[in-house]
Amino acid sequence: MPVDLRLATFNVWGVSVKDPMTRPKRSCEFLLDLGQNEGWWEGEVPIVVGLQEVYAFRLDWISWGLVHGLRAIEGGVNLLRGWLPKRVINGLLFANSFVMHFIIILVNSMLFYPVNFIKCKLFTTVFDVKKSIVEPIIQSYATGGIHGFGGSTFCTVNLNKSGDSGLVTFCSGKGLAIVPEHAGFRGFRTATGSEILCNKGLLWTVFETEKICVINTHMQALDDPFRHFLGDKGAYKKQVEDIHALITHLASQFTIDFLFLLGDLNTMDFTSTEVEHTFKLHQLNDHHVTHVDGAVDHILCNVKIPKENLRCRHIKGPSDHKMVVLELSDLDSIRTLVKEMQS
């Protein structure tokens, strides 16, 4: 059966404890090569890709210089693979990563909280992994457009949040185009643990001609080691409520036949039934373990699409998450059937 639409979600592991600077680049190179080999980027079938953990950080100038230096060190250590024992390489990378996270999380965010409101515009700059890693892919292959660049997903209320949402959505293929007026970002109301320092939320895009909406998200980690000490312990439940509220809002503003929620939902111990009950959406992907913590990466839909119209794959790459790819067929017939049932 001919494929009408492809959807993919991929957490690129932008906060790897070992190589946080080079891991996203390797993951994006993997995505680029996979798309080229399978004809995604230059084919007729439209594809929408949601990426998570492609973070940008708002840093003071001193921290910015130090982070760039640590990025160079990380790259240099990786060049020594094969020359030094693996244990030594891993030890150097872990130490370098620890210093990098210390600078971003403690020095740049927590210790300078009283002056962040003053220094935000005058004394800070942005270290954006998106610009150097993802943007070249987009410029070459995303004929339909992109959403999530330019620091648009930074928190503008609490300036002590160093990180943006880490979300990027782009599309390629015939017929799809991301129009700024039909796309946006809504940050979650609350978070807990170390995630209070990033502006996680919902990156949404409506393809008005096709009457399709895609929401890309990365939700609260339920096993955050600092969840008992920082932030709102009920954050996950409130983030689910934020998703329902956004879906209701978009349905009132646009004519939407198919709404897809994709991303890292951090549903670590959830069954497939619990996933559907929590989000009030139908799970399209196979309930497959995509991370060491369980089945956390999903593609959900407001319409129950028959299994014969779906093909799901879980592809292992350089990230600690598997990439979820979904191919959908005969959407026009499903759309007609749904409308007949509603009438």
MOQUI-V183208 format. One record per residue. N is the residue number from 1. RES is the residue in one small letter. PSI is psi in whole degrees, 0 to 359 (* if undefined). D_FIRST is the distance of its C-alpha to the first C-alpha in Angstrom with 2 decimals. Layout:
# MOQUI-V183208
n->{N N}
res->{RES RES}
psi->{PSI PSI}
d_first->{D_FIRST D_FIRST}
This chain:
# MOQUI-V183208
n->{1 2 3 4 5 6 7 8 9 10 11 12 13 14 15 16 17 18 19 20 21 22 23 24 25 26 27 28 29 30 31 32 33 34 35 36 37 38 39 40 41 42 43 44 45 46 47 48 49 50 51 52 53 54 55 56 57 58 59 60 61 62 63 64 65 66 67 68 69 70 71 72 73 74 75 76 77 78 79 80 81 82 83 84 85 86 87 88 89 90 91 92 93 94 95 96 97 98 99 100 101 102 103 104 105 106 107 108 109 110 111 112 113 114 115 116 117 118 119 120 121 122 123 124 125 126 127 128 129 130 131 132 133 134 135 136 137 138 139 140 141 142 143 144 145 146 147 148 149 150 151 152 153 154 155 156 157 158 159 160 161 162 163 164 165 166 167 168 169 170 171 172 173 174 175 176 177 178 179 180 181 182 183 184 185 186 187 188 189 190 191 192 193 194 195 196 197 198 199 200 201 202 203 204 205 206 207 208 209 210 211 212 213 214 215 216 217 218 219 220 221 222 223 224 225 226 227 228 229 230 231 232 233 234 235 236 237 238 239 240 241 242 243 244 245 246 247 248 249 250 251 252 253 254 255 256 257 258 259 260 261 262 263 264 265 266 267 268 269 270 271 272 273 274 275 276 277 278 279 280 281 282 283 284 285 286 287 288 289 290 291 292 293 294 295 296 297 298 299 300 301 302 303 304 305 306 307 308 309 310 311 312 313 314 315 316 317 318 319 320 321 322 323 324 325 326 327 328 329 330 331 332 333 334 335 336 337 338 339 340 341 342 343}
res->{m p v d l r l a t f n v w g v s v k d p m t r p k r s c e f l l d l g q n e g w w e g e v p i v v g l q e v y a f r l d w i s w g l v h g l r a i e g g v n l l r g w l p k r v i n g l l f a n s f v m h f i i i l v n s m l f y p v n f i k c k l f t t v f d v k k s i v e p i i q s y a t g g i h g f g g s t f c t v n l n k s g d s g l v t f c s g k g l a i v p e h a g f r g f r t a t g s e i l c n k g l l w t v f e t e k i c v i n t h m q a l d d p f r h f l g d k g a y k k q v e d i h a l i t h l a s q f t i d f l f l l g d l n t m d f t s t e v e h t f k l h q l n d h h v t h v d g a v d h i l c n v k i p k e n l r c r h i k g p s d h k m v v l e l s d l d s i r t l v k e m q s}
psi->{130 143 131 330 141 141 143 144 138 117 114 4 56 352 39 135 347 313 68 340 323 341 313 323 316 321 320 326 321 315 317 312 319 315 322 316 329 3 27 315 331 16 177 333 123 147 139 126 130 124 147 158 30 75 151 144 136 112 151 164 325 312 322 316 319 319 320 322 317 328 319 321 316 316 321 320 320 331 341 0 133 339 329 155 148 323 321 316 312 322 318 320 319 317 316 319 321 315 320 313 326 317 312 315 315 300 312 330 301 312 333 21 315 332 1 324 330 316 347 311 331 325 18 160 175 129 105 109 330 317 317 340 309 324 321 324 316 315 329 327 341 83 337 348 178 152 139 8 175 21 17 346 20 152 129 359 302 98 356 354 111 325 151 201 337 11 141 134 130 162 159 157 176 130 335 143 133 115 127 324 342 30 153 182 138 116 150 148 331 164 173 160 209 344 356 346 355 158 65 152 212 116 110 149 131 124 95 320 319 351 45 137 135 126 122 133 162 109 172 131 125 349 21 126 342 12 338 351 333 141 200 119 339 24 318 314 320 328 323 318 323 322 314 320 319 317 316 318 314 323 334 342 333 157 111 122 316 121 124 130 119 156 192 101 357 41 69 313 14 142 171 320 319 324 311 320 319 313 354 38 164 134 123 323 155 143 85 144 119 357 161 335 352 201 96 342 126 162 114 161 152 348 136 104 130 147 328 347 9 146 118 138 146 115 126 131 204 1 167 358 145 148 133 122 130 130 129 138 151 49 330 318 320 318 316 319 318 317 322 322 322 330 *}
d_first->{0.00 3.84 6.47 9.27 11.96 13.48 16.61 19.20 22.66 25.36 29.04 30.76 33.93 36.30 39.10 39.18 42.64 42.96 41.60 40.60 41.08 39.05 36.33 34.32 34.57 33.23 30.32 29.48 29.84 27.39 24.89 25.60 25.21 21.97 20.47 21.94 20.70 17.05 17.30 17.17 20.35 20.04 16.36 14.85 12.84 15.59 16.80 19.64 21.84 24.66 27.51 30.46 33.96 34.24 37.69 40.38 43.94 46.86 49.83 53.50 54.52 56.14 53.09 50.88 53.05 53.09 49.31 48.89 51.45 49.66 46.40 48.26 49.74 46.36 45.11 48.32 48.08 44.57 46.01 48.44 45.83 47.01 50.56 51.31 50.55 47.32 49.44 51.41 48.34 46.80 50.18 50.57 47.09 47.68 51.07 49.73 46.95 49.54 51.72 48.82 47.81 51.52 51.91 48.91 49.30 53.06 54.89 52.70 51.77 54.21 57.50 57.42 56.31 59.52 59.17 55.41 55.76 58.24 56.66 53.07 53.40 56.43 56.08 52.44 49.57 45.89 44.47 40.79 38.34 35.65 37.67 38.19 34.95 31.99 33.22 33.05 29.33 28.90 31.11 29.19 25.55 25.22 24.98 24.28 27.35 28.69 30.54 33.00 35.50 39.16 40.42 39.01 38.27 41.84 43.87 46.46 48.45 49.25 49.98 50.57 46.83 46.46 42.69 40.04 36.75 35.11 31.89 29.86 26.69 25.17 22.10 20.81 18.40 18.19 19.56 20.88 24.62 26.91 29.91 33.04 33.90 30.61 30.82 33.46 34.77 36.51 38.46 38.89 42.27 43.32 42.81 44.71 45.99 45.54 42.62 45.17 45.61 42.09 40.59 37.39 35.41 32.31 30.81 28.80 26.86 25.73 23.40 25.04 23.05 19.73 21.75 20.59 23.21 23.17 26.22 27.04 29.86 31.93 33.99 37.36 37.69 39.15 41.02 42.74 46.13 48.04 46.47 49.72 51.91 50.16 48.38 47.05 46.26 44.09 41.95 38.58 38.95 40.00 37.07 34.72 36.79 36.37 32.57 32.86 35.39 33.24 30.23 32.67 34.17 30.96 29.86 33.25 33.00 29.48 26.93 24.12 21.01 19.46 21.99 21.17 24.00 23.57 26.18 28.81 29.87 32.37 31.54 33.33 34.19 31.77 29.60 26.15 27.91 30.61 28.24 26.68 30.19 31.72 29.36 28.44 24.76 21.74 20.88 17.25 17.97 19.22 23.00 23.82 27.11 26.75 30.52 33.67 34.35 31.16 27.82 28.71 25.71 23.16 20.56 21.36 20.32 22.20 19.34 18.15 14.37 13.00 12.32 9.03 7.89 9.81 10.45 14.16 16.51 20.28 21.80 25.56 27.54 31.20 31.21 32.28 28.98 25.55 22.97 20.15 16.78 13.99 10.48 9.36 6.44 7.66 11.17 12.94 12.50 13.68 16.43 17.57 17.73 19.76 22.09 22.73 23.64 25.89 27.64}
